Amino acid sequence: MVSSRRAAGAAGVALGAAAITTGVVLRDAGRRNRIERSARIGRLMARRGAHFAVIKLRGAAADDARKRQLEEQFTIRAAEDVARELGSMKGVIMKAGQMLSFILDGLPEAARDSLASLQGDVPPMSPGAAAKVVREELGADPERIFLDWSEMPVAAASIGQVHRAVLRDGRIVAVKVQYPGIDRAITSDLANAELLYAMFSALALKSLDVQGLVEELRARMIDELDYTLEARCQADFAERYRGHPFVHIPDVIPELSTRRVLVTEWVDGLRWDDFLAVADHDTKQRTAEVMFRFIQGAIYRARVFNGDPHPGNYRFHLDGTVSFLDFGLVKRWAPGELETLTPLIDPLLERDANAMTSRMIDAGFLYADHGLVPGRVWEYVSAPYTPYLEHEFTFTPDLASKTLGKLLDRNGPYADVMQKLNLPPSFVILDRVVWGMTAVLGRLGASNRWREILDEYRSDAPPVTPLGEAEALWRAGNS
């Protein structure tokens, strides 16, 4: 009981301090905003800490089944609390929640559902605030620029919200407007994001690399804050995939796109949860192959790929085609980068541990004197590539979370391998794409000859499915 009282007392002190802090009248509105945001995270962490202490106390004398039940209840309550607090915030903190809700499929369903709310709509900024950003960026009120302008957004996410509008020539467009002052919130949010990751590390992935993920968030947000960069990336993708049989990228309206406003072609379609609810088995299988082919084609053929593969960035159609949105984080292979990674995959897929380990030294993943047994290195490194080691493979909903949980366990059987491995910066984004794609395909129960499809993109092997044949015809017509 003493530890529980101490935790509750600490929570009370934290809450009292937060209340005093946020009650101070500050002249610097930016500083006040940062303090308020930090206080909100402080309150959240204090509540979760006190609740966790109570759960541990109750579980001390419980049997294993009761302990699991108490821990699941804590996870669900924590997820609900996080979603409630962070859903009204913009910036890196909410982006962290979005990433966690998508990757951590190993959480209880109720907890996953709560966090999934962070992937969709959040409280929008006022119509006046959105109009002010448009006016500052484009030189006139939305009503003067567009034939029709919807004051209420159709979607609101971490750094901006989307409005539906009609151009003077009658085209329907999506207008993404960045939240005022979001750039000033980024620095404080990054520090708080580390606390958020640490909390969820204790719930699901026991040895989550908190600092590495925070660093990735920092790089992502720098790119995402500049809509002119996103506009160029999306325009490039739209041109590359123009006329494609199953991939659609909406066109950018460049004359109306600036640093804080991005205008693109409007796309109708189903959101992820709606698609899962209404699509039949065959449509889900076709859609899974479409997403897989889009990602592999971008990586190996276009040499530029979207590093944010969560399905909130897609719109789904019941013919199995997919529209891909949001190109805020795009990775372009520098000269030689892909050529450094590709030689590692060949022996990995051929189960040649010695050759793979040798090439890992050449690429900088291992030091020459690593002292590891090549077979154990292969076992560890090949885990994300399990679907491509078999003739046919079916993704399951828990594949990503279970595999990640094992690979990130610093006290697990591969702790010695983890200590010796180095992860080059160019691989971090690709690694995220691999795991994100694995989680999406798992939700779809996707089954296919993934190795042979992968070979179409890696080595120009002949197409093995009707979708592959359709894409080959499209490529031939565009060559």
C-alpha positions in Angstrom: 0.0 0.0 0.0 2.9 2.3 0.7 4.1 2.2 -2.9 0.6 2.9 -4.1 0.3 5.9 -1.8 3.6 7.3 -3.0 2.5 6.9 -6.6 -0.8 8.6 -5.9 1.0 11.4 -3.9 3.4 11.9 -6.8 0.5 12.1 -9.2 -1.1 14.7 -7.0 2.0 16.8 -6.8 2.4 16.6 -10.6 -1.2 17.5 -11.2 -1.0 20.4 -8.7 2.2 21.7 -10.3 0.7 21.4 -13.7 -2.4 23.4 -12.7 -0.2 26.1 -11.2 2.0 26.3 -14.2 -0.9 26.5 -16.7 -2.6 29.1 -14.6 0.3 31.6 -14.9 -0.4 34.5 -17.1 2.3 34.7 -19.7 3.0 37.5 -22.1 4.7 35.1 -24.5 1.8 33.1 -26.1 4.2 30.6 -27.7 5.8 29.9 -24.4 2.4 29.6 -22.7 1.3 27.1 -25.4 4.4 25.0 -24.9 3.9 24.9 -21.1 0.3 24.0 -21.4 1.1 21.2 -23.8 3.9 19.9 -21.5 1.5 20.1 -18.6 -1.1 18.0 -20.4 1.5 15.3 -21.0 2.5 15.6 -17.4 -1.0 15.0 -16.2 -1.4 12.1 -18.5 1.8 10.4 -17.3 0.9 11.1 -13.7 -2.5 9.4 -14.1 -1.0 6.4 -15.9 1.8 6.1 -13.3 -0.6 6.1 -10.4 -2.9 3.6 -12.1 0.0 1.3 -13.0 1.1 1.3 -9.3 -2.4 0.2 -8.3 -2.5 -2.5 -10.9 0.9 -3.9 -9.7 -0.3 -3.8 -6.1 -3.5 -5.7 -6.9 -1.6 -8.2 -9.1 1.1 -9.0 -6.5 -1.0 -11.8 -4.9 -3.0 -12.7 -8.0 -2.7 -15.8 -10.1 -1.4 -15.6 -13.7 -4.8 -15.3 -15.3 -5.8 -12.5 -13.0 -2.5 -10.7 -13.6 -3.1 -10.9 -17.4 -6.6 -9.5 -16.9 -5.4 -6.6 -14.8 -2.7 -5.8 -17.3 -5.1 -5.9 -20.2 -7.4 -3.5 -18.3 -4.5 -1.2 -17.7 -3.6 -1.2 -21.4 -7.1 -0.4 -22.4 -7.5 2.4 -19.9 -4.1 3.8 -20.9 -5.0 3.8 -24.6 -8.4 5.5 -23.9 -6.6 8.1 -21.8 -4.0 8.8 -24.4 -6.5 9.1 -27.2 -8.7 11.5 -25.1 -5.7 13.8 -24.2 -3.8 13.7 -27.5 -6.8 13.8 -29.8 -7.1 17.6 -29.1 -3.4 18.2 -29.7 -1.6 18.8 -33.0 2.0 18.0 -33.8 4.5 15.4 -33.0 2.7 14.0 -30.0 -0.4 13.1 -32.0 1.8 11.7 -34.8 3.5 9.5 -32.2 0.0 8.2 -31.2 -0.8 7.6 -34.8 2.3 5.5 -35.4 1.7 3.5 -32.2 -1.9 2.8 -33.0 -0.9 1.4 -36.4 2.1 -0.6 -35.5 1.1 -2.1 -32.2 -1.4 -4.6 -33.4 -0.5 -6.8 -30.4 -2.5 -4.6 -28.1 -6.0 -5.7 -26.9 -8.7 -4.9 -29.5 -10.4 -2.3 -27.3 -7.0 -0.5 -26.7 -6.2 -0.6 -30.4 -9.6 0.8 -31.3 -9.0 3.8 -28.9 -5.6 4.6 -30.4 -6.9 4.1 -33.9 -9.0 7.3 -33.3 -5.7 9.2 -33.5 -5.3 8.1 -37.2 -8.5 9.8 -38.2 -10.3 13.0 -37.5 -9.3 15.3 -34.6 -10.9 18.5 -33.4 -10.4 21.1 -36.2 -9.3 24.7 -36.1 -11.9 27.3 -36.4 -13.2 28.3 -39.9 -11.7 31.8 -39.3 -8.3 30.4 -38.5 -8.2 28.2 -41.6 -9.3 31.1 -43.7 -6.6 33.3 -42.2 -3.9 30.8 -43.3 -5.3 30.6 -46.8 -5.4 34.4 -47.0 -1.8 34.7 -45.8 -0.6 32.1 -48.2 -2.7 32.8 -51.3 -3.4 36.5 -50.9 -7.2 36.4 -50.7 -10.1 34.8 -48.7 -11.0 31.2 -49.6 -14.4 32.4 -51.0 -12.6 34.7 -53.5 -10.1 32.0 -54.6 -12.5 29.1 -54.9 -15.9 28.8 -56.5 -17.1 26.9 -53.5 -15.3 26.5 -50.1 -16.4 24.2 -47.3 -15.7 26.0 -44.0 -15.7 22.7 -42.0 -12.9 20.3 -42.8 -13.5 16.8 -44.1 -10.4 15.5 -42.2 -8.1 16.8 -39.5 -4.7 15.2 -38.7 -1.5 16.0 -36.9 -0.2 19.1 -38.6 -3.0 20.2 -40.9 -6.6 19.7 -42.0 -8.3 19.1 -45.3 -11.2 21.2 -46.8 -13.3 20.3 -49.9 -13.4 23.1 -52.5 -14.3 23.7 -56.1 -12.0 25.6 -58.4 -13.2 28.3 -60.8 -13.0 25.9 -63.7 -15.3 23.4 -61.8 -12.7 20.9 -60.6 -13.3 19.5 -57.1 -10.1 19.7 -55.0 -8.8 18.9 -51.5 -7.2 21.8 -49.8 -4.8 20.9 -47.0 -4.3 23.8 -44.6 -1.5 23.8 -42.0 -2.3 24.6 -38.4 -1.1 28.1 -37.3 1.9 27.9 -35.0 2.5 24.2 -35.5 6.2 24.7 -36.1 6.5 26.4 -32.7 5.0 23.3 -31.0 7.4 20.8 -32.6 10.4 21.2 -30.3 8.5 20.7 -27.0 6.5 17.8 -28.5 9.6 15.9 -29.5 10.7 15.8 -25.8 7.2 14.7 -24.8 7.0 12.0 -27.5 9.9 10.2 -25.8 7.8 9.8 -22.7 4.9 8.5 -24.7 7.0 5.9 -26.4 8.5 4.9 -23.1 5.0 4.3 -21.7 3.9 2.1 -24.5 7.2 0.3 -24.6 6.3 -1.1 -21.2 2.9 -2.3 -22.5 3.8 -4.0 -25.8 7.4 -3.9 -27.1 9.5 -4.5 -24.0 12.7 -2.9 -25.4 11.4 -0.3 -27.8 14.2 1.9 -29.1 12.6 5.2 -27.9 15.4 7.5 -29.0 15.6 6.1 -32.5 11.9 6.5 -33.1 12.0 10.1 -31.7 14.8 10.9 -34.1 12.8 9.5 -37.0 9.8 11.7 -35.9 12.1 14.8 -35.9 13.2 14.1 -39.5 9.7 13.4 -40.6 8.2 16.6 -39.2 10.9 18.7 -40.8 9.8 17.4 -44.2 6.1 17.5 -43.5 6.0 21.1 -42.4 7.0 22.3 -45.9 4.0 21.6 -48.2 6.0 22.8 -51.2 8.3 19.8 -50.8 5.3 17.5 -50.5 3.7 19.1 -53.6 6.8 18.3 -55.6 7.0 14.8 -54.4 3.3 14.1 -55.1 3.5 15.7 -58.6 6.4 13.4 -59.3 4.5 10.3 -58.2 1.4 11.4 -60.1 3.4 11.7 -63.3 5.2 8.3 -62.8 1.9 6.5 -62.3 -0.3 8.3 -64.8 -2.6 5.8 -66.5 -1.6 3.0 -64.2 -4.2 0.1 -64.1 -4.6 -0.1 -60.3 -2.6 2.8 -58.7 -4.0 6.4 -58.7 -2.1 9.4 -57.4 -4.1 12.7 -57.3 -2.7 15.6 -59.3 -1.3 18.7 -57.5 -2.6 22.2 -58.4 0.8 23.9 -58.3 -0.4 27.5 -58.7 -2.4 27.2 -55.4 0.2 25.2 -53.4 2.5 27.0 -51.0 4.5 26.2 -47.8 1.3 26.0 -45.7 -1.4 25.2 -48.2 -1.5 22.2 -50.5 -4.3 21.9 -53.2 -4.7 18.6 -55.0 -7.3 16.7 -57.0 -10.2 15.4 -54.9 -10.4 11.6 -54.5 -13.5 9.8 -53.4 -13.1 6.4 -51.8 -13.4 4.4 -48.7 -11.4 4.9 -45.6 -9.5 2.0 -44.1 -12.0 0.9 -41.4 -14.9 1.3 -43.8 -13.2 -0.7 -46.5 -12.4 -3.5 -44.0 -16.1 -3.5 -43.0 -17.6 -3.8 -46.5 -15.0 -5.4 -48.8 -15.3 -9.1 -49.6 -12.4 -11.6 -49.3 -11.4 -11.4 -53.0 -11.4 -7.6 -53.0 -9.2 -7.5 -49.9 -6.8 -9.9 -51.5 -6.6 -7.8 -54.7 -6.1 -4.6 -52.6 -3.3 -6.2 -50.6 -1.5 -7.1 -53.8 -2.0 -3.6 -55.2 -0.4 -2.0 -52.0 2.4 -4.4 -52.1 3.2 -3.8 -55.7 3.0 0.0 -55.3 5.5 -0.1 -52.5 7.9 -2.5 -54.2 7.7 -0.7 -57.5 8.5 2.6 -55.9 11.5 1.2 -54.0 13.1 -0.7 -56.8 11.9 0.9 -60.0 11.2 4.5 -59.2 13.9 4.6 -56.5 11.8 6.9 -54.5 9.1 5.8 -52.0 6.6 7.0 -49.5 8.0 6.4 -46.0 4.6 6.7 -44.3 2.7 3.4 -45.2 -0.3 3.6 -42.8 -3.7 3.1 -44.5 -5.0 6.5 -43.3 -3.0 7.8 -46.3 -5.0 5.7 -48.8 -8.5 5.7 -50.2 -9.8 2.3 -51.2 -12.2 1.4 -54.0 -14.3 -1.8 -54.3 -12.8 -2.7 -57.6 -9.6 -3.3 -55.7 -7.7 -0.2 -56.9 -6.2 2.2 -54.4 -5.6 6.0 -54.4 -2.4 7.0 -52.5 -2.4 10.3 -50.6 0.0 12.2 -48.4 3.6 12.4 -49.6 5.0 14.4 -46.7 7.8 11.9 -46.1 9.4 10.6 -49.3 12.7 8.8 -49.3 14.9 9.2 -52.5 17.7 6.8 -52.8 21.0 8.6 -53.1 23.5 7.2 -55.7 24.8 3.9 -54.4 22.4 3.5 -51.5 20.1 0.9 -53.0 23.1 -0.8 -54.5 24.5 -1.1 -51.0 21.4 -2.7 -49.6 20.4 -5.0 -52.5 23.4 -7.4 -52.2 22.4 -8.2 -48.6 18.9 -9.3 -49.6 20.0 -11.9 -52.3 21.9 -14.2 -49.9 19.3 -13.6 -47.2 16.5 -14.9 -49.4 18.8 -17.8 -50.5 19.4 -18.7 -46.8 23.2 -18.2 -47.3 24.1 -16.9 -43.8 27.9 -16.7 -44.5 27.5 -14.6 -47.7 24.9 -12.4 -46.1 27.0 -11.7 -43.0 30.0 -10.9 -45.1 28.1 -8.4 -47.2 26.7 -6.8 -44.0 30.3 -6.0 -43.0 30.9 -4.4 -46.5 27.7 -2.3 -46.1 28.5 -1.1 -42.5 25.8 -3.2 -40.7 28.6 -5.1 -38.8 32.2 -4.6 -37.8 34.7 -7.1 -39.3 35.5 -8.4 -35.8 31.9 -8.8 -34.7 32.5 -12.4 -33.5 28.9 -13.5 -34.2 27.8 -16.9 -35.6 26.5 -16.2 -39.1 23.6 -18.5 -38.7 22.3 -16.6 -35.7 22.7 -13.3 -37.6 20.7 -14.7 -40.4 17.9 -15.9 -38.0 17.6 -12.4 -36.6 17.9 -10.3 -39.8 15.7 -12.6 -41.9 12.7 -12.3 -39.5 11.0 -9.4 -41.5 11.5 -11.4 -44.7 9.7 -14.5 -43.6 6.9 -14.0 -46.1 9.5 -14.2 -48.9 11.2 -17.4 -47.8 8.2 -19.5 -48.7 6.4 -20.3 -52.0 3.1 -18.9 -50.6 2.5 -17.0 -47.4 -0.5 -15.7 -45.5 0.0 -12.6 -43.4 -1.7 -12.6 -40.0 -2.9 -9.7 -37.8 -0.3 -10.3 -35.1 2.7 -11.1 -37.3 4.2 -7.6 -37.1 3.8 -7.1 -33.4 4.9 -10.6 -32.4 8.0 -10.5 -34.6 8.9 -7.0 -33.5 8.4 -7.9 -29.9 11.0 -10.7 -30.3 13.4 -8.7 -32.3 13.4 -5.7 -29.9 13.8 -7.7 -26.7 17.2 -6.6 -25.5 17.1 -9.4 -22.9 16.0 -12.1 -25.4 17.9 -14.8 -27.3 19.3 -12.3 -29.9 20.6 -9.8 -27.4 24.2 -10.4 -28.5 23.3 -9.8 -32.2 21.4 -6.6 -31.3 24.4 -5.2 -29.5 26.7 -5.7 -32.6 24.3 -4.5 -35.3 24.5 -1.0 -36.7 21.5 0.5 -38.6 22.6 2.9 -41.3 20.3 6.0 -41.5 19.2 5.2 -45.0 17.7 1.9 -43.8 15.6 3.3 -41.0 12.8 4.6 -43.3 12.8 1.4 -45.4 12.6 -0.7 -42.2 9.5 1.3 -41.2 7.9 0.7 -44.6 8.6 -3.0 -44.3 6.9 -3.3 -40.9 4.1 -0.9 -41.8 3.3 -3.0 -44.9 3.4 -6.2 -42.9 0.9 -4.8 -40.4 -1.5 -3.7 -43.2 -1.3 -7.0 -45.0 -1.9 -8.8 -41.7 -5.1 -6.9 -41.2 -6.2 -8.1 -44.6 -5.2 -11.7 -44.1 -3.3 -11.3 -47.4 -2.2 -14.5 -49.1 -0.1 -14.7 -52.2 3.2 -15.8 -53.9 5.0 -12.8 -52.4 8.5 -13.9 -53.2 7.8 -14.3 -56.9 6.0 -10.9 -57.0 9.0 -9.3 -55.2 11.3 -10.8 -57.8 9.3 -8.9 -60.5 10.6 -5.7 -59.0 14.0 -6.8 -57.8 15.1 -8.7 -60.9 12.6 -8.0 -63.6 11.2 -11.6 -63.4 8.1 -12.4 -65.5 4.7 -11.4 -63.9 3.1 -14.2 -61.9 -0.4 -12.8 -61.4 -3.1 -11.0 -63.5 -2.2 -7.7 -61.8 1.4 -8.2 -62.7 0.5 -8.8 -66.3 -1.6 -5.6 -66.4 1.2 -3.6 -65.0 3.7 -5.1 -67.5 1.4 -4.0 -70.3 1.2 -0.5 -68.9 5.0 -0.3 -68.6 5.4 -1.5 -72.1 3.1 1.2 -73.3 5.0 3.9 -71.4 8.5 2.8 -72.3 
